[in-house]
Amino acid sequence: MSNSGIGQFIPLILIFVIFYFFLIRPQQKKAKEHKIMVENLKKGDKVITSGGIVGKVDRIIDNEKVEIEIADNVTVEVIRATGIQALVTTQEVKK
């Protein structure tokens, strides 16, 4: 009788394990990488904001804000953790 009770929970446990390895764990890894990227921002880095605007880090105001130059003499203040989506990496084409 107790074997049938445990047997009913095996599919639920299996589903949780699958969700953990395919959804939860990769999302945590991505969030950790984003946090490290945001912490290592420095002046001159090209970034993409969460709104899709590409700009260059002009100055770091404090631990929460950065100022991004999006055009000549046009700067915007962006929250570091939520406002910056990614670094722009440009690779030179070898001839």
C-alpha positions as CSV (number, residue, x, y, z in Angstrom):
1,M,0.0,0.0,0.0
2,S,2.8,2.4,0.8
3,N,4.5,1.6,-2.5
4,S,1.5,2.8,-4.5
5,G,1.5,6.1,-2.5
6,I,5.1,6.8,-3.4
7,G,4.5,5.6,-6.9
8,Q,2.0,8.4,-7.4
9,F,4.5,11.1,-6.5
10,I,7.3,9.9,-8.8
11,P,5.8,11.6,-11.9
12,L,5.5,14.9,-10.0
13,I,9.0,14.7,-8.7
14,L,10.2,13.9,-12.3
15,I,8.4,16.9,-13.7
16,F,9.9,19.2,-11.0
17,V,13.4,17.9,-11.8
18,I,12.8,18.5,-15.6
19,F,11.6,22.1,-14.8
20,Y,14.6,22.8,-12.6
21,F,17.2,21.7,-15.2
22,F,15.4,23.2,-18.3
23,L,13.9,26.4,-16.9
24,I,14.9,27.4,-13.4
25,R,18.7,26.7,-13.5
26,P,19.4,28.4,-16.9
27,Q,17.4,31.5,-15.8
28,Q,19.5,31.7,-12.6
29,K,22.7,31.4,-14.6
30,K,21.7,34.1,-17.0
31,A,20.7,36.4,-14.1
32,K,24.1,35.8,-12.5
33,E,26.0,36.6,-15.7
34,H,23.9,39.8,-16.2
35,K,24.7,40.9,-12.7
36,I,28.4,40.4,-13.2
37,M,28.3,42.2,-16.6
38,V,26.5,45.2,-15.0
39,E,28.9,45.3,-12.1
40,N,31.9,45.4,-14.4
41,L,30.7,48.3,-16.6
42,K,33.3,51.0,-17.2
43,K,33.5,54.3,-19.1
44,G,33.5,53.8,-22.9
45,D,31.6,50.4,-23.0
46,K,29.0,50.2,-25.7
47,V,25.7,48.9,-24.2
48,I,22.1,48.2,-25.3
49,T,19.4,49.5,-23.0
50,S,16.3,47.5,-22.2
51,G,14.5,49.8,-24.5
52,G,16.7,48.9,-27.4
53,I,18.8,52.1,-27.5
54,V,22.5,51.6,-28.3
55,G,24.9,54.0,-26.5
56,K,28.2,54.4,-24.8
57,V,28.8,54.6,-21.1
58,D,29.7,58.2,-20.5
59,R,30.1,58.1,-16.7
60,I,29.2,55.9,-13.7
61,I,27.1,58.0,-11.3
62,D,26.9,55.5,-8.4
63,N,26.3,51.8,-7.8
64,E,22.7,52.1,-9.2
65,K,23.0,54.6,-12.1
66,V,25.1,55.2,-15.2
67,E,25.0,58.0,-17.8
68,I,24.8,56.8,-21.4
69,E,25.6,58.9,-24.4
70,I,23.2,58.0,-27.2
71,A,24.1,60.7,-29.6
72,D,26.4,63.7,-29.7
73,N,25.7,65.8,-26.6
74,V,22.7,63.7,-25.7
75,T,23.0,61.6,-22.5
76,V,20.5,59.7,-20.6
77,E,20.6,58.4,-17.0
78,V,19.8,54.7,-16.8
79,I,19.4,52.3,-13.8
80,R,22.2,49.8,-14.0
81,A,20.4,46.6,-13.0
82,T,17.2,47.0,-15.0
83,G,18.1,49.5,-17.7
84,I,21.1,47.8,-19.3
85,Q,20.4,44.7,-21.3
86,A,23.7,43.8,-22.8
87,L,27.2,44.8,-23.9
88,V,27.8,45.4,-27.6
89,T,30.9,43.5,-28.7
90,T,32.2,44.5,-32.1
91,Q,34.6,42.1,-33.8
92,E,36.9,43.3,-36.5
93,V,36.7,41.4,-39.8
94,K,40.1,40.0,-40.8
95,K,41.0,40.6,-44.4
